Amino acid sequence: MDYQKAQDIWTKKFAGYLALLLIIQVIFGGLTLVMLAPIVMQVGHLLLADLIWITFILMWASFLSNQQNLE
């Protein structure tokens, strides 16, 4: 049972990180539009998009690992 709780905690952590990154991405995207998209801002926006995908994949892997342990 402790292993299952540990996996669930990781899934929740990744979900929290994902939500935070999405909020930052929206704010950063708005700033990029307001500042007429300097190159550095565009690269930062793309970096945030990559971090969102990586976090989503880690969260999904943690979730699937947790589901497999339940069966």
ABEGO torsion letter per residue (X at the ends): XAAAAAAAAAAAAAAAAAAAAAAAAAAAAAAAAAAGGBAAAAAAAAAAAAAAAAAAAAAAAAAAAAAAAAX
